[in-house]
Amino acid sequence: MKTKIIFATIFSLFAFNLTAQEKFDMEQIQSLIEEVKTESAPDKRTAIFDVTVELNYQSTEKNYLLKGETNLPEAKEKLIQKLSEYNFTDNIELLPEAELEDRIYGIINLSVANLRTKPDHQAEMATQALLGTPVKVLKKERGWYLVQTPDEYISWVDGTGIYTVSEDSLADWNSSKKIIYTNDFGFSYSLPDINSERISDLVIGNLLKYDSDENGFCGVIYPDGKKAFIKKDECRFFDEWISERNPTAENILKTARTFMGIPYLWGGTSIKGMDCSGFTKTVYYLNGVVLPRDASQQVHTGEEIDTEDRLENLQPGDLLFFGRKGSETTQERITHVAIYIGDGDYIHASGKVRINSFAKDKPNYNAYRDDSFVRAKRILNSIGSNGIVKIEDNTFYNK
């Protein structure tokens, strides 16, 4: 009996020590996972690195199981190298998922597709994408696709809003002769006749493949192959339009003013409704420039401006950022963005697209924005650098 008790005690101690070692190892591995995530995927809006570790009970020897997914092959490889001293099984899925086969790209197939934080129509709207926009497809779930837009934003789109394609098909779309819709709102038709059946609505910025000219109409082809007709005076050839984009302060403000009165819409980036950063993003897009999606991302681009004296160094077209200034105890938090007009005035989406002012003697003075101003960035001096890219240089449009 004594022998059995002693053996059981020794076994229990061994098991306890082994469990403690496993716990220690997993804590170390999880720490390395977080380290790689911080280095390679600090912003979950633009990169996926969801990896965890657990004991691999299917293994005949002590083994750790890495689970999860990422769209960053380099980050996965970095983690594998950091874990070289551990015995582990790699079960991290690289996105795009294999089930998509070669259809790992897509083209937005609605005038404005609503992209959400989860694959559910009741989920929060994260952003929007315009007809003809190329996207990366990362995975599919219940008729929804997880996609990455040209500004690298990752969110879910309903299957009706996208037409998935192969890399070759996307290259064909990108290299084809296209038109861009230049009216604020309009429609495409089944025949070159405004009295024929409507195919879909259209908004400014929509892209379609050019097919023909007929009776004052452009014949066009949607991403899914559907044919339609658009009035010629409501569109331009995209290559001509893009070659004429001249993102000067004058042109930026001219575009911004065309959206006056458009209602605020959380997640909106189109003339159907805009949030604050959706407004600045769309204004710059229509001048040939791709900005990051959110205000808290846009603030990390462009050229820093000394705003100690608030207005002295500001120029028309600069982006103004609002929120909470950083201190020794709190981090800076950017929650709003506007475009500076001049003379203390700025245009922004707040309730609707409107003009407010820093000048206290003006009727459109906004005390709340005055108090919450944090910093400003000059975008127009940084095109091609500091995170500012022209449409024609964006890899999504050139794949």
C-alpha positions as CSV (number, residue, x, y, z in Angstrom):
1,M,0.0,0.0,0.0
2,K,2.8,2.4,0.9
3,T,4.4,1.8,-2.4
4,K,1.2,2.6,-4.3
5,I,0.8,5.8,-2.2
6,I,4.4,6.9,-2.9
7,F,4.1,6.2,-6.6
8,A,0.8,8.1,-6.8
9,T,2.4,11.0,-5.0
10,I,5.4,11.1,-7.4
11,F,3.0,10.8,-10.4
12,S,0.9,13.7,-9.1
13,L,3.9,15.9,-8.6
14,F,5.2,15.0,-12.0
15,A,1.8,15.8,-13.5
16,F,1.6,19.1,-11.6
17,N,5.0,20.1,-12.8
18,L,4.2,19.2,-16.4
19,T,0.9,21.2,-16.2
20,A,2.8,24.2,-14.8
21,Q,5.4,24.0,-17.6
22,E,2.6,23.8,-20.2
23,K,1.0,26.8,-18.7
24,F,4.2,28.7,-18.7
25,D,5.0,27.7,-22.3
26,M,1.6,28.7,-23.5
27,E,1.9,32.1,-21.8
28,Q,5.2,32.6,-23.5
29,I,3.8,31.5,-26.9
30,Q,0.8,33.8,-26.4
31,S,3.1,36.6,-25.6
32,L,5.0,36.0,-28.8
33,I,1.8,35.9,-30.8
34,E,0.8,39.3,-29.3
35,E,4.3,40.6,-30.1
36,V,3.9,39.6,-33.8
37,K,0.4,41.0,-34.0
38,T,1.5,44.4,-32.6
39,E,4.4,44.5,-35.1
40,S,2.6,43.3,-38.2
41,A,-1.1,43.9,-37.7
42,P,-1.7,46.7,-35.2
43,D,-4.9,47.9,-36.9
44,K,-7.5,45.2,-37.2
45,R,-9.4,47.3,-39.7
46,T,-6.7,46.7,-42.3
47,A,-5.1,43.4,-41.3
48,I,-6.1,40.0,-39.8
49,F,-4.0,38.2,-37.3
50,D,-6.3,36.2,-35.1
51,V,-4.1,33.4,-33.6
52,T,-4.3,31.5,-30.3
53,V,-2.5,28.6,-28.7
54,E,-3.8,25.5,-26.9
55,L,-2.7,22.1,-25.9
56,N,-2.8,19.6,-28.7
57,Y,-4.6,16.6,-27.1
58,Q,-4.5,14.7,-30.4
59,S,-0.7,14.5,-30.3
60,T,1.0,11.5,-28.7
61,E,3.6,13.7,-27.1
62,K,3.5,17.2,-25.5
63,N,2.6,19.5,-28.3
64,Y,1.1,23.0,-28.7
65,L,-1.6,23.7,-31.3
66,L,-1.6,27.1,-33.1
67,K,-5.1,28.0,-34.3
68,G,-6.6,30.9,-36.1
69,E,-6.2,32.9,-39.4
70,T,-4.3,35.7,-41.0
71,N,-4.0,37.4,-44.3
72,L,-0.4,38.2,-43.7
73,P,2.0,35.3,-44.8
74,E,5.0,37.3,-43.6
75,A,3.5,37.7,-40.1
76,K,2.8,33.9,-39.9
77,E,6.4,33.1,-41.0
78,K,7.7,35.6,-38.4
79,L,5.7,33.8,-35.7
80,I,6.9,30.4,-36.8
81,Q,10.5,31.5,-36.5
82,K,10.0,33.0,-33.1
83,L,8.5,29.6,-31.9
84,S,11.4,27.5,-33.2
85,E,12.3,26.2,-29.7
86,Y,8.7,24.9,-29.1
87,N,7.2,21.7,-30.3
88,F,3.9,22.8,-32.0
89,T,1.5,22.0,-34.7
90,D,0.7,24.8,-37.2
91,N,-3.0,25.0,-37.8
92,I,-3.1,28.7,-38.8
93,E,-5.2,29.3,-42.0
94,L,-3.8,31.7,-44.5
95,L,-6.4,33.9,-46.1
96,P,-7.8,33.9,-48.8
97,E,-9.3,30.6,-47.7
98,A,-8.8,27.6,-50.0
99,E,-12.6,27.1,-50.6
100,L,-12.5,30.2,-52.8
101,E,-10.2,28.4,-55.2
102,D,-9.0,31.0,-57.8
103,R,-11.9,33.5,-57.2
104,I,-9.9,35.6,-54.7
105,Y,-10.8,38.9,-56.1
106,G,-14.1,40.7,-56.6
107,I,-15.7,43.7,-58.3
108,I,-18.5,45.7,-56.6
109,N,-21.7,45.1,-58.6
110,L,-24.1,47.7,-57.0
111,S,-24.1,51.4,-57.3
112,V,-23.2,51.6,-53.6
113,A,-22.5,48.4,-51.6
114,N,-22.9,48.5,-47.9
115,L,-20.0,46.8,-46.1
116,R,-20.6,45.6,-42.5
117,T,-18.5,44.6,-39.5
118,K,-20.1,41.2,-39.4
119,P,-21.8,38.9,-42.1
120,D,-25.2,40.1,-41.1
121,H,-27.6,42.9,-42.4
122,Q,-28.2,43.9,-38.8
123,A,-24.5,44.5,-38.1
124,E,-22.9,47.9,-38.0
125,M,-22.1,49.4,-41.4
126,A,-18.3,49.8,-41.6
127,T,-17.9,51.5,-44.9
128,Q,-19.2,51.5,-48.5
129,A,-17.8,50.7,-51.9
130,L,-18.8,52.0,-55.3
131,L,-19.8,50.1,-58.4
132,G,-16.8,48.9,-60.3
133,T,-14.4,49.0,-57.3
134,P,-11.9,46.1,-57.3
135,V,-11.5,44.2,-53.9
136,K,-9.6,41.3,-52.5
137,V,-11.8,38.4,-51.3
138,L,-10.6,36.7,-48.1
139,K,-13.3,34.2,-47.2
140,K,-17.0,33.4,-47.6
141,E,-19.6,32.8,-44.9
142,R,-23.4,32.2,-45.4
143,G,-23.6,34.2,-48.6
144,W,-21.3,37.0,-47.4
145,Y,-17.8,37.8,-48.4
146,L,-15.0,39.2,-46.3
147,V,-13.3,41.7,-48.6
148,Q,-10.5,44.2,-48.5
149,T,-11.1,47.5,-50.4
150,P,-8.5,49.7,-52.1
151,D,-8.0,51.7,-48.9
152,E,-7.2,48.3,-47.3
153,Y,-10.3,48.3,-45.1
154,I,-11.6,44.8,-44.2
155,S,-15.3,44.2,-43.9
156,W,-18.2,42.0,-45.0
157,V,-20.3,42.5,-48.2
158,D,-23.5,40.6,-49.1
159,G,-23.1,38.3,-52.1
160,T,-25.5,40.5,-54.2
161,G,-23.1,43.4,-53.9
162,I,-20.0,41.7,-55.4
163,Y,-19.0,39.6,-58.4
164,T,-16.1,37.4,-57.6
165,V,-13.4,36.8,-60.2
166,S,-10.0,35.3,-60.7
167,E,-6.8,37.3,-60.9
168,D,-6.8,37.1,-64.7
169,S,-10.4,38.3,-64.9
170,L,-9.6,41.2,-62.5
171,A,-6.6,42.2,-64.7
172,D,-8.9,42.2,-67.7
173,W,-11.4,44.4,-65.9
174,N,-8.7,46.8,-64.8
175,S,-7.1,47.1,-68.2
176,S,-10.4,47.4,-70.1
177,K,-11.8,50.7,-71.4
178,K,-14.1,52.0,-68.7
179,I,-16.5,54.9,-68.1
180,I,-16.9,56.7,-64.8
181,Y,-20.3,58.1,-63.9
182,T,-20.0,61.9,-63.3
183,N,-23.5,63.0,-62.4
184,D,-24.5,63.0,-58.8
185,F,-27.4,60.5,-59.4
186,G,-28.9,58.7,-62.4
187,F,-29.8,55.4,-64.0
188,S,-28.7,52.9,-66.5
189,Y,-31.3,51.5,-69.0
190,S,-32.0,48.3,-70.9
191,L,-32.0,50.2,-74.2
192,P,-30.5,53.5,-75.4
193,D,-33.8,55.2,-74.4
194,I,-34.6,56.8,-71.0
195,N,-38.1,55.4,-71.3
196,S,-36.8,51.8,-71.4
197,E,-36.6,49.6,-68.3
198,R,-34.1,50.7,-65.7
199,I,-31.2,48.3,-65.0
200,S,-29.9,50.0,-61.9
201,D,-29.3,53.4,-60.2
202,L,-26.0,55.1,-60.5
203,V,-24.0,57.6,-58.4
204,I,-21.0,59.7,-59.0
205,G,-17.8,57.7,-59.1
206,N,-19.3,54.4,-60.4
207,L,-17.1,52.5,-62.9
208,L,-18.4,50.3,-65.8
209,K,-16.8,48.6,-68.8
210,Y,-17.3,50.5,-72.0
211,D,-19.0,48.6,-74.8
212,S,-20.4,50.9,-77.5
213,D,-21.9,54.2,-78.6
214,E,-25.5,54.4,-79.7
215,N,-28.0,57.3,-80.1
216,G,-26.3,59.5,-77.4
217,F,-25.8,56.7,-75.0
218,C,-22.8,54.6,-73.9
219,G,-23.3,50.9,-74.0
220,V,-21.8,49.5,-70.8
221,I,-21.1,46.2,-69.1
222,Y,-21.5,45.5,-65.4
223,P,-18.9,43.4,-63.5
224,D,-21.3,40.3,-63.8
225,G,-21.6,40.8,-67.5
226,K,-25.0,42.5,-67.5
227,K,-25.4,45.0,-70.3
228,A,-27.0,48.5,-70.1
229,F,-27.0,52.0,-71.5
230,I,-26.0,55.3,-69.9
231,K,-26.6,58.8,-71.3
232,K,-23.2,60.0,-72.7
233,D,-23.5,63.4,-71.1
234,E,-23.6,61.8,-67.7
235,C,-20.3,59.9,-67.9
236,R,-16.6,60.1,-69.1
237,F,-14.0,57.7,-70.2
238,F,-12.2,56.8,-67.1
239,D,-8.7,57.1,-68.5
240,E,-9.4,60.6,-69.8
241,W,-11.1,61.6,-66.5
242,I,-8.2,60.3,-64.3
243,S,-5.6,62.0,-66.5
244,E,-7.4,65.3,-65.9
245,R,-7.5,65.0,-62.1
246,N,-5.5,67.8,-60.5
247,P,-5.8,67.7,-56.8
248,T,-5.3,71.4,-56.0
249,A,-6.8,73.1,-53.0
250,E,-9.2,74.9,-55.4
251,N,-10.4,71.6,-56.9
252,I,-10.7,69.9,-53.5
253,L,-12.9,72.6,-52.1
254,K,-14.9,72.8,-55.3
255,T,-15.7,69.1,-55.0
256,A,-16.4,69.4,-51.3
257,R,-19.0,72.1,-51.8
258,T,-20.9,69.9,-54.3
259,F,-21.9,67.7,-51.3
260,M,-23.3,70.5,-49.2
261,G,-26.5,69.3,-47.4
262,I,-25.8,65.6,-48.0
263,P,-27.0,63.8,-44.9
264,Y,-24.6,62.2,-42.4
265,L,-24.5,58.4,-42.5
266,W,-22.3,56.3,-40.2
267,G,-20.1,54.2,-42.5
268,G,-21.2,56.2,-45.6
269,T,-18.6,57.0,-48.3
270,S,-21.0,58.0,-51.2
271,I,-23.3,60.8,-52.2
272,K,-26.2,58.6,-50.7
273,G,-24.8,59.5,-47.3
274,M,-21.4,60.2,-45.7
275,D,-19.7,60.1,-42.3
276,C,-16.9,62.6,-41.6
277,S,-14.0,60.6,-43.0
278,G,-16.2,59.1,-45.7
279,F,-16.7,62.7,-46.9
280,T,-13.0,63.6,-46.9
281,K,-12.2,60.3,-48.6
282,T,-14.8,60.7,-51.3
283,V,-13.8,64.3,-52.0
284,Y,-10.2,63.3,-52.5
285,Y,-11.1,60.2,-54.5
286,L,-13.0,62.3,-57.0
287,N,-9.8,64.3,-57.4
288,G,-7.8,61.1,-58.1
289,V,-6.4,60.4,-54.6
290,V,-7.0,57.4,-52.3
291,L,-7.1,58.3,-48.6
292,P,-7.4,55.7,-45.7
293,R,-10.9,55.1,-44.6
294,D,-11.2,56.5,-41.0
295,A,-10.3,59.8,-39.4
296,S,-8.0,57.9,-37.0
297,Q,-6.2,56.5,-40.0
298,Q,-6.1,59.6,-42.1
299,V,-4.4,61.5,-39.3
300,H,-1.3,59.3,-39.8
301,T,-0.9,60.4,-43.4
302,G,0.3,63.6,-45.0
303,E,2.6,66.3,-43.7
304,E,2.4,67.5,-40.1
305,I,1.4,71.2,-39.6
306,D,2.4,73.4,-36.7
307,T,-1.0,74.5,-35.3
308,E,0.2,76.0,-32.0
309,D,-1.4,79.3,-33.2
310,R,-4.3,77.4,-34.7
311,L,-4.9,79.2,-38.0
312,E,-1.6,80.8,-38.9
313,N,-0.1,77.9,-40.8
314,L,-3.3,76.3,-42.2
315,Q,-3.9,76.3,-45.9
316,P,-7.1,75.5,-47.9
317,G,-7.4,71.7,-48.5
318,D,-5.7,70.7,-45.2
319,L,-7.3,68.1,-43.1
320,L,-8.4,69.1,-39.6
321,F,-8.7,66.5,-36.9
322,F,-10.8,66.7,-33.8
323,G,-11.1,64.6,-30.7
324,R,-9.0,64.4,-27.5
325,K,-5.5,65.6,-27.2
326,G,-2.9,63.3,-25.7
327,S,-1.4,63.9,-22.3
328,E,0.9,62.1,-19.9
329,T,-2.0,60.0,-18.7
330,T,-4.2,59.7,-21.8
331,Q,-3.7,58.8,-25.4
332,E,-4.7,61.1,-28.3
333,R,-8.0,60.1,-29.7
334,I,-9.2,61.2,-33.1
335,T,-13.0,61.1,-33.7
336,H,-13.7,63.6,-36.5
337,V,-12.1,65.2,-39.6
338,A,-12.9,68.2,-41.7
339,I,-11.4,70.1,-44.7
340,Y,-10.0,73.6,-44.1
341,I,-11.5,76.2,-46.5
342,G,-9.6,79.4,-45.2
343,D,-10.4,82.4,-43.1
344,G,-11.1,80.1,-40.2
345,D,-13.8,78.1,-42.0
346,Y,-14.0,74.4,-42.6
347,I,-16.3,72.0,-44.4
348,H,-17.3,68.6,-42.8
349,A,-20.0,66.0,-42.5
350,S,-21.7,66.6,-39.1
351,G,-25.4,65.9,-39.2
352,K,-25.1,66.9,-42.9
353,V,-22.3,68.3,-45.0
354,R,-21.9,71.9,-43.7
355,I,-19.5,74.7,-43.2
356,N,-18.5,75.8,-39.7
357,S,-15.8,78.2,-38.4
358,F,-13.2,78.7,-35.7
359,A,-13.9,82.4,-35.8
360,K,-16.0,83.3,-32.8
361,D,-17.5,86.3,-34.4
362,K,-19.1,84.3,-37.2
363,P,-22.6,82.9,-37.0
364,N,-21.4,79.5,-38.0
365,Y,-18.9,79.3,-35.2
366,N,-18.8,75.9,-33.5
367,A,-17.6,76.0,-30.0
368,Y,-17.5,72.2,-29.6
369,R,-15.3,71.7,-32.6
370,D,-13.1,74.6,-31.5
371,D,-12.5,73.0,-28.1
372,S,-11.9,69.6,-29.5
373,F,-9.4,70.5,-32.3
374,V,-6.3,68.3,-32.1
375,R,-4.1,68.7,-35.2
376,A,-4.0,69.3,-38.9
377,K,-2.3,67.5,-41.8
378,R,-1.4,68.7,-45.3
379,I,-2.3,66.1,-47.9
380,L,-1.6,68.0,-51.1
381,N,2.1,68.1,-50.6
382,S,2.4,64.4,-49.9
383,I,0.7,62.8,-53.0
384,G,2.9,59.7,-53.7
385,S,4.4,59.7,-50.2
386,N,3.4,59.8,-46.5
387,G,0.5,57.3,-47.1
388,I,-1.1,59.3,-49.9
389,V,-1.6,57.4,-53.2
390,K,-3.1,58.3,-56.5
391,I,-5.8,56.1,-57.9
392,E,-3.7,55.0,-60.8
393,D,-0.9,54.0,-58.5
394,N,-3.1,51.9,-56.2
395,T,-2.4,48.2,-56.6
396,F,-6.1,47.3,-56.5
397,Y,-6.7,49.2,-59.7
398,N,-3.6,47.9,-61.4
399,K,-3.7,44.2,-60.5
